[in-house]
Amino acid sequence: MRVLLVHPSALMYSEIFLRLEPLGLERVAAAARDAGHEVRVVDLQVLSRATLDRELSAFAPEALGISLNYLANIPEAIEIARQAKAALPGCFVFFGGHSVSFIADHVLDQAGGAVDAIVRGEGEPAVAPLLQAARDGGLGGVPGVVSADGRGPAPLLLESLDRPRPARDLMRRRDRYFIGELDPCASIEFTRGCPWDCSFCSAWTFYGRSYRKSSAEAAADEMASIREPNVFIVDDVAFIRPEHGHGIAAELERRRIRKRYYLETRSDVLLRNEEVFERWTRLGLRYMFLGMEAIDAEGLDLYRKRVSPDDNFRALEVARRMGIMVAINLIVDPAWDEERFRLVREFALAVPEIVHLTVMTPYPGTEIWHTEARQLTTRDYRLFDIQHAVVPTKLPLEVFYRELVRTQAVLNRKHLGLRTAIGAMGVLGRNLLRGQTNFARMLWKFGSVYNVERQLADHRRPVEYELPLPRHRATPPARQDLYIHTRPPAPVRHRPEAGLGEA
């Protein structure tokens, strides 16, 4: 079959700070191609809608798949599905991705016949049997698939992260992917899943608290195939298992592979596994994202981070000592008042780290969805982008956004303003000489993206597609009730990695 896979447009946050290659979609594309299908990919983060229109006309796909890792993209995806069905009535249209997995039945109904199936769970093991069923019939028997035939069996977890390797060759404009000054930047995945259970996060509910690792050899093979000089390690929490981090490092050292790396981890993991991170700094680790979420014990308890403020501040000291630039995330509670915003500004200016703010947002698949969702002030998918308030704010909404933008503007001047541009002149010059303009553009783009008038106007847009509300429960749902993948895979034993024990 001719298969066209689409990633929707960039969200508000991605207009400035980062634009990452759609790694999951690339892996699904590889799985479909391995099954014998002719595959093309259009990433609307970096390509125009006109490009998609041309592909629909010239390629005439027999199947169209749209990746929905973010709720805010659902209205756009439904419109694309309707456009495809109007142009190609026989085209089989399916959605998949993290966020849509939790509300598949609802989105299928909202699409009104424009979507034939939605894949719940991981896409790689589902795409080949899905496309076969689209051609031969039997959608109701495909694991993880929701269609007019009903729900298929439970979604399957990918047996091994070593395959399929992402189909990076199908991507156009790879030079448009970046994160901060790492421009251009590729992405890679060493592990999937998270054993923690933060109340605001759906990573652990999606994977059923399973945790899987690639082999060191496969990770190094893939890294060797990446042409970009910069790589973002997309794991939810990097190097939970120190022997795994050491094993990959050993393979990269043996092959003399050097890149500049950006990764995400937790404070307690960094403190427990300092030697792994030190080793990776010698390989090129330069940036680290720490989801601190709160600067006090009360906030950490609220989000069930299972770390203390002392842990977080000790981790910052460790990263500074290693020469790693840290980006901190803090969750903005809609209950904040002006004084709280002022204290956060003071904190952010007092530390050398980059500080990002995200607004507390109840997402389907999270525990707070079941405790906070009935307070929603809007159900407009497009506002569920962690940059808008979707539950009542203590301050009037206009004042809340004024304080939020004021705080973000202070951080922007600290990290992305003229002083930063002057300090980063060497980086800017090298990037511009290679034709890379992403980092340069973001330095002066803040005001056009983050402003009170735009955010308030977003709330006034006509709404056609709305989130469902969680069904009423007499008691909170059990953990297992939140899982997409209900049965973690049986443990797989690998050979010892570089003498450091079993993975």
N, C-alpha and C positions, 0 to 999 in steps of 0.2 A: 504494500500500500504506500501511497504518497502521504507522508505524515508531516504536518507543520506544527511545531511547538512554539508557543509564544510566552514571553515574560511581559507582564504589564508595565506601565510607566513608573517612573521614580516617584517616591513619596517626598513630602516636604523636607524631611531630614536629609534625604539623599541628594537634594538639590545643591547642598553646600558641602557637607562633611565627607561623604563617601559615596561611591557607586561601585557595587561589587558584582563580579561576574556571577551569573545564576548557576552555581555549581550543581544544585540538585537537578535543574532542568537539563544541564549538560550530561549528567549521569543517566537520566531517563532517555535522553536522545541516544546515548550509546547503547542502552539496553534494547531500544527499538531497532536500531541499526543492526545490532548483533542478531536480532530475530529475522533479518532479511528485508526490512522496510527501508524505503528511501526517505531520508529525514532532512528537513531544513529547520532552522531556528531563527526567530525574529525576537530580539530583545528591545522592547520599547523604552527601556532606560536609555539606550544609546542610538536607537534608530527611530525614524519618523513613522507616523501612522500611514503616510503615503507609501512607505516601504512595505508595510503589511498589506495595504490594498493591492500593490503590484504583485506580491507573492500569492495572494488569494486568486488573482486573475491569471497570472502566468503559470504558477505551479499547480493550481487547481487541486488542492489537497483532498484526499479521500477521508482523512481524519485530521482534526484540529484539536490540539491539547493546550490548555492554558494553565500556567502555574499560579497558584494562589496561596502564597505563604503569608500574605498580609490581608486583613479584612478590608482595609481601605480600597483595595483594588477590585473588590467584587462587582460594584456597578459597572466599571469599565469592562471587566471580563464578560459580563452578561451582554453588554452592548456589542462587543466583538463577536460573541456567539450568534447574536441575532443577525448581524451583518453577514457572517459566513453562511448561515442558513438561507438568507435571502439570495445570496449570490450563487450558492452551491447547495441546493436542497438535499442532495444525497450525502453531503459531508457528515461524518460522524464526529460530534463535538463532545469533548470531555474536559472536566476540570480535575485538578489535583493539587495537593500542597498541604502545608501544615494547618493554616487557619481554617480552610474550608472543610477539613476532615471532621471538625467538631460540629459543624452545622450543615452537613451534606444534604440531608433531606429537605431542609428549609430552602437552601439555595436552588436545589433542583426544582422545587415548586415555583420559586420566584422567577426562574428562567422561562417558565411557560412554554416548554417544548423546544426551546433553543439549545438546551443542553441534554445530551443523550445519557450521560453517565458521569458520576463523580467518584474519584478514587479516594478512599479513606486510607491514611497510612502511607507507608513508603511506596514510591512510584516505581522503583527499579524492578521488583519482583512482580508488579501488577501489569506493567504496560504491554508485555508480549501476549499474555492470555487475554487481556482486554481487547487488543486489536484483532486477535484471532476471533474472539466472540463477536466483535463488531462486524466481521466479514461473514462468519459462519453461523452466528446465533449462539444463545446460551449465556447472555450477560448475567443472568441471575446466579450463575455458578462460579463467577470469578471472585476470588477472595478480595475483600475490601471494597468492592464496587457497589454503589447505590445507583439504581436505575428505575425505569418504569416497571421493570420486572421484580422490584423489591431489593432487599439487601442480600448481597452474597455472603459467603462465609467470612469469618474474621480476617482482617488484614494480615498479611505475612510480613515478617521482618526479613530483611536481606541477610542471607546466610553468611556472607563475607564482605567486608568493606573493600577488599582488594580489587574486586571487579563489580561492575564495569568501570573502567577508567573514564573520566569525563571527556566528552567529545568536544574538546576545545577547538578543534579545527573547523567546527561548524559556526563558530561565533565570528561576527563581523564587528569591526571597530573595537578590538580588544584594547586599543590605546585609550579608550574612554573610561576604563575601570581604574579606580584609585581609592586610597584612603589616606587623607591628610597629604603629607608631602611624599608619600610612597606612590609615585605616579610615573608609569602605570603600575598596577598591582594585580597579580593573579590571586586565586584562592585555592586552598587545599584542605582536605579533611583527613584527620588522623583517627578520630573517634566519633561515636554517636551516642547520645543519651547523657543523662545526668542523674546521679544517685541521690542528689538533694531534692528537697520538696518545697521550695519557696512558694509562698501563697499567691504571688502575682504572676508566676511563670507557668507556661504550658509545655515546656520541653520535657519535663519528667512525666507528665500525663500522656503526652503523645507517644513516647517510647515505653510506657509502662515501667519506668524506672530501670529499664535494662541499660547496659553499658557495654559497647563493643569497640574493638580496636582493630585497626589495620595491622598487617605484619610490617616490621621494620623494612624488609626488602621491598615490598610493594610501595610503601610510602616514599622510599628513596628513589625507586624507579620513576615514580610519577613526578617527584621534584626535579629529577634530571631532565624530564621532558618539558618542563615549564621554561618558556623563553624569557618571561619578564624578570627583571632584577629584584623585584619586591613581591613578597608573598604574605597573604593574610591567612593564618591558620584559624579556620572557622569553628573549631570544636567549642561546644558550650563551656567546657572547663578544660583547659589544656593541662596535660601532664599530671592527672590525678594519680596515675600509676607511674612512679619514678622509673621503674625498669623499662617501661615502654618509651618514655622520653629519652632515656639513655640509649636504648636500642636503636631508635631512629637517628639520634645524633651520631652514633658510631658509624652507621651506614653512610651518612652524609660526609663525615670526616674521611672515611675510607675512599669515597669517590671525589673528594675535594670539591664538594658542592657548596657554594657560598651565595647567600641571598641576604636581603634585609627583611626581617620578619616582624609581624604584628600578630599578637594573639590575645585571647581572653582567658582569664583564670580567676580564681578566688583567692582572697587573702590567706585563708588557712592553708590552701594548697601550696601557695608560694612559700609560706613560712615552714611548712613541713618538708618541702622538696627543694630547698635552696640550691643544692648542688646541680640539679637538673637545669634550672634556669640560668645558673652561672655558666654551665657548659654551652647552653644555647646562645648566650651573649657572645661567646667566642665564635659561634657560627653566623652571627649577624642579627640576633634578636635586639631590636631597637625600641619597640613600642609594646605596651601592654595595656589592655583594658581591664579595669577592676570594677565590678559591679558592687560598689559599697552600698548604694541605695539610700543609706541614712548615715548621719554623723553622730547619732546618739543611740543609746541602748533601747529606748522606747521604740524608735522607728525600726531598728533591726529586728526586734521581737515581733513587731506588727507584720513584717514581711517574712518572718521565720527564716532569717538568713543563717542562723546557728553560728554566728561569729560575734565577737564583742567589738566595741569601738577601739579598744587597745589592740586587738588583732589587726584591724584595718590600718591603724597608724603605724604599727610595727612593720606591716607589709610595705607601706609606702617608704619607710626608711630603708628596708632591704632593697627595694627596687632602685632607690636613689643611689645606694652604695654600688649597685651593679651597673649604673649608668643607663638604666632603662627609663624612658619617658613614659609616665603612666597617665592614662585617661580615666578619670573617675566618673562614674554615673551616679547621680542622685535622683531619686524619685520625688517629684513635686506632689505633695499631698494637697488635694483641693481644699482641705481644711486650713491651709496655711493663711496667716494674716500678714500684714505689711511688715510687722516686726520679724516674723520668721523669714521672710524673703531677705530682709536686711542682714540677719545673722548668716544666712547662706552666702550672701555676697561677701561678707567679711571673711568667712571661711575660705571661699574660693580664691580671694585675693591674697590670703595669707600663706597659701601653699603653692609650691612651684608647679604642681601637676595641672594638666588640662581637666576642666570640670564640665561635664555635660549634664543637662537637665532633661528628664522625660516626665511627662505627666502621668500620674497613676491612672491606669485604664483597666477596667474589668474586661478581660477577654474570655470568650467561650473556651473551655478547656482548663481554665484556672480556678482555683478555689474561690478567689474573690468574685468571680462571675456569679457564683451561687449566693454570695453574701451581699454584694453591692449592686448587682445588675438591676434590681427592682427600683433603685433610686435613679436610674438613668434619666438625664434631661434630654437626651437625643438617642435615636437608634440609627442615625445616618451612618452607614458604613464608612463613608469618606472621612469622618471625624475621628475614627478609631486608629490614629496614627501616632499615639503617644506625644503629640504636640498640641492637642486640643483637650479641653475639659469636657467630659461626657457625664459626669455626676455633679451634684450641686457643689458650688464653691462657697466658702465662708464669706469671701469678699464678693461684691457685685462682679459679674462676669467681666465687664469692661475693666474694672480695677484689677482683677486677678490677672488678666492678660497684660495690663500695663506693667504690673510688677514682674510678671514672668519675662516679658520682652526686655524690661529694664535690666533684669538680672542676666539674661542671656547676652544682652548688649555689652555689659561690663566684662563678661567672660570672653566675648568676641574681641573686644579691644585688647584684652590681655593676651590672647592666643593667636588672633587672626588679623590684627590691625596693622597699621603702618610700621610700628616698631618690629613686629614679627616679620613683616616683609623685608625690612632692612636686614634683620638678623639672619633671615633665610635666603639672602641674595644669592649665595653660592648654589643652594639647592634649586632656587628658581632659575638661575642661569643655566644650570646643567639640564633641567627639565625642558626649558624653552629651546635649547640647542637641539634636543632630540625631538622637538615638535610637540612636547607634552605641556598642555596649558591648563589641565584640570586644577592643579594646586594654585596656580596664579589666579585663575578666575574666582576661586572660592574666597580668596582673601578680601575681596571687595563686594561680595554678593549678599552679605548678611541682611542689610537693610531692605532689600527688595523681596526677601523671602519671609523674614520674621518681622512683622509689624502688627500692631493692635488692630488696625482697620481691616487688614486681610483676614485675620483670624476671626474677628466678629462677623465679617461678610460670609465666611465659610459656614457659619451657623444659619445664615439667612437663605441659603440656596434651596431651591425646591428639592424635595426628597421623593425619589421613586422607589428605592430599594432600602429596606430597613432590616436590622438585626432582629432575630427572634428573642423573646425573653425566656429564661430558663423556666421549666415547668415547676410549679410549686411542690415543695417537699415538706413533709412534717418534720423530718430530721435532715441534717446535712448529708450529702452523698458520701458513700464510702469511697476510699481512695480508688479501689478497683473500678468503681462506676465511672470514674473520670478518664480511664485509660482508653486510648485508641488501639494500641497493640496489647492484647490482654495476656499473652503468654510469652514471656521472655524466652529467647532461644536457649537451648542447652549449651553449657559452656564448651568452648572449643579450645583444645590445648595445642599450642604451637611449640615448635622446638625452642630451646633456650636462645635468648637474644644476647649475643656478645658476652656470654658467660654471666649474665645478670639475672638468671632465673627465668621462670616461665612467664609468658605474657598472660 
